[in-house]
Amino acid sequence: MSPSLATVAYLGAAILFILSLDGLSNPETSRRGNLLGMV
């Protein structure tokens, strides 16, 4: 894997992690938060 591809993968994982935590903070969006966390 090239270094730039690894950087993009880490950046995407970090964004999805933050979005999943944001989704879990509200019961109405917890399903979406769980889905983003699994991805």
C-alpha positions as CSV (number, residue, x, y, z in Angstrom):
1,M,0.0,0.0,0.0
2,S,1.4,3.4,-0.9
3,P,1.9,6.0,1.8
4,S,-0.6,8.4,0.3
5,L,-3.3,5.7,0.2
6,A,-2.6,4.8,3.8
7,T,-2.9,8.5,4.8
8,V,-6.3,8.7,3.0
9,A,-7.5,5.5,4.7
10,Y,-6.5,6.8,8.2
11,L,-8.2,10.2,7.5
12,G,-11.4,8.4,6.4
13,A,-11.4,6.2,9.4
14,A,-10.9,9.2,11.7
15,I,-13.8,11.1,10.1
16,L,-16.1,8.0,10.4
17,F,-15.1,7.6,14.0
18,I,-16.0,11.2,14.8
19,L,-19.3,10.9,13.0
20,S,-20.2,7.7,14.8
21,L,-19.5,9.3,18.2
22,D,-21.7,12.2,17.1
23,G,-24.5,9.9,16.0
24,L,-24.4,7.9,19.3
25,S,-25.0,11.0,21.3
26,N,-28.7,11.2,20.4
27,P,-31.1,8.2,20.6
28,E,-32.8,9.2,17.3
29,T,-29.5,9.0,15.4
30,S,-27.9,6.1,17.2
31,R,-28.6,3.7,14.3
32,R,-26.7,5.9,11.9
33,G,-23.9,6.3,14.5
34,N,-23.6,2.5,14.9
35,L,-23.6,2.0,11.1
36,L,-20.8,4.6,10.6
37,G,-18.9,3.0,13.4
38,M,-19.1,-0.4,11.8
39,V,-17.9,0.9,8.5
